[in-house]
Amino acid sequence: MENDISDLSHPEAHSSLVILFLILSLSALIGLLSFSAYLYKSNSMLKAQRNQQIEQVQRVDQTERLLQSMLQDCANYSTAYPELRTILGKYGFSVQVAQPAAGK
């Protein structure tokens, strides 16, 4: 049994283990680099989606303010045209109009 490679004192066994260790280390390094690239790409996509959502929320808030202003203008206009209150009520808007002060 002089040529038995399983004997760790044998030089070929030692070099085989070193080569195996290097291959496993290289495989682990490639796997970690791939996973890091995947996480970086995912993080970039999530940041882009978050920025889009922030922009959408800002547009919705701006549109809501504009619509509230428009609804208030319609409510003020409806004092002269009560049928406008009926139309607004048909779509779920209850109009509260400040009545002009008496004696003016």
C-alpha contacts under 8 A as a table, 3 or more apart, distances in Angstrom:
res1	aa1	res2	aa2	distance
1	M	4	D	5.46
4	D	7	D	6.00
4	D	10	H	7.94
5	I	8	L	7.22
5	I	10	H	6.46
5	I	12	E	6.60
5	I	13	A	5.15
6	S	10	H	7.95
6	S	13	A	6.41
7	D	10	H	5.66
7	D	13	A	6.77
8	L	11	P	7.63
8	L	13	A	5.58
8	L	14	H	6.05
9	S	13	A	7.29
9	S	14	H	7.09
10	H	13	A	5.38
10	H	14	H	6.45
11	P	14	H	5.10
11	P	15	S	6.25
12	E	15	S	5.15
12	E	16	S	6.02
13	A	16	S	5.02
13	A	17	L	6.21
14	H	17	L	5.19
14	H	18	V	6.29
15	S	18	V	4.98
15	S	19	I	6.11
16	S	19	I	5.11
16	S	20	L	6.06
17	L	20	L	4.97
17	L	21	F	6.00
18	V	21	F	5.03
18	V	22	L	6.12
19	I	22	L	5.07
19	I	23	I	6.14
20	L	23	I	5.12
20	L	24	L	6.15
21	F	24	L	5.15
21	F	25	S	6.01
22	L	25	S	5.00
22	L	26	L	6.01
23	I	26	L	5.12
23	I	27	S	6.09
24	L	27	S	5.02
24	L	28	A	6.12
25	S	28	A	5.08
25	S	29	L	6.10
26	L	29	L	4.99
26	L	30	I	6.14
27	S	30	I	5.15
27	S	31	G	6.14
28	A	31	G	5.01
28	A	32	L	6.10
29	L	32	L	5.12
29	L	33	L	6.09
30	I	33	L	5.13
30	I	34	S	6.10
31	G	34	S	5.12
31	G	35	F	6.14
32	L	35	F	5.04
32	L	36	S	6.02
33	L	36	S	5.02
33	L	37	A	6.14
34	S	37	A	5.12
34	S	38	Y	6.21
35	F	38	Y	4.99
35	F	39	L	6.18
36	S	39	L	5.09
36	S	40	Y	6.10
37	A	40	Y	5.06
37	A	41	K	6.14
38	Y	41	K	5.18
38	Y	42	S	6.09
39	L	42	S	5.03
39	L	43	N	5.95
40	Y	43	N	5.10
40	Y	44	S	6.20
41	K	44	S	5.13
41	K	45	M	6.28
42	S	45	M	5.11
42	S	46	L	6.14
43	N	46	L	5.08
43	N	47	K	6.16
44	S	47	K	5.16
44	S	48	A	6.28
45	M	48	A	5.12
45	M	49	Q	6.19
46	L	49	Q	5.05
46	L	50	R	6.04
47	K	50	R	5.05
47	K	51	N	6.16
48	A	51	N	5.15
48	A	52	Q	6.27
49	Q	52	Q	5.06
49	Q	53	Q	6.20
50	R	53	Q	5.05
50	R	54	I	6.18
51	N	54	I	5.08
51	N	55	E	6.26
52	Q	55	E	5.10
52	Q	56	Q	6.17
53	Q	56	Q	4.98
53	Q	57	V	6.17
54	I	57	V	5.17
54	I	58	Q	6.20
55	E	58	Q	5.06
55	E	59	R	6.18
56	Q	59	R	5.08
56	Q	60	V	6.14
57	V	60	V	5.04
57	V	61	D	6.11
58	Q	61	D	5.10
58	Q	62	Q	6.16
59	R	62	Q	5.07
59	R	63	T	6.01
60	V	63	T	5.03
60	V	64	E	5.98
61	D	64	E	5.05
61	D	65	R	6.30
62	Q	65	R	5.23
62	Q	66	L	6.31
63	T	66	L	5.04
63	T	67	L	6.06
64	E	67	L	5.08
64	E	68	Q	6.06
65	R	68	Q	5.13
65	R	69	S	6.22
66	L	69	S	5.12
66	L	70	M	6.14
67	L	70	M	4.89
67	L	71	L	5.95
68	Q	71	L	5.03
68	Q	72	Q	6.14
69	S	72	Q	5.13
69	S	73	D	6.25
70	M	73	D	5.02
70	M	74	C	6.19
71	L	74	C	4.96
71	L	75	A	6.06
72	Q	75	A	4.91
72	Q	76	N	6.17
73	D	76	N	5.11
73	D	77	Y	6.09
74	C	77	Y	4.88
74	C	78	S	5.99
74	C	84	L	7.67
75	A	78	S	5.02
75	A	79	T	7.06
75	A	85	R	7.20
75	A	95	V	5.71
75	A	96	Q	6.93
75	A	97	V	5.94
76	N	79	T	5.82
76	N	97	V	6.13
76	N	98	A	7.90
77	Y	80	A	6.00
77	Y	81	Y	6.69
78	S	81	Y	4.53
78	S	82	P	5.14
78	S	83	E	7.27
78	S	84	L	5.39
78	S	85	R	5.98
79	T	82	P	5.98
79	T	97	V	7.21
81	Y	84	L	5.83
81	Y	85	R	7.80
82	P	85	R	5.39
82	P	86	T	7.02
83	E	86	T	5.08
83	E	87	I	6.46
84	L	87	I	5.03
84	L	88	L	6.14
85	R	88	L	5.05
85	R	89	G	5.92
85	R	94	S	7.79
85	R	95	V	6.55
86	T	89	G	5.01
86	T	90	K	6.16
87	I	90	K	5.10
87	I	91	Y	6.94
88	L	91	Y	5.43
88	L	92	G	6.61
88	L	93	F	5.25
88	L	94	S	7.05
88	L	95	V	7.52
89	G	92	G	4.97
89	G	93	F	4.91
89	G	94	S	5.64
89	G	95	V	7.56
90	K	93	F	7.40
100	P	104	K	7.75
101	A	104	K	6.28
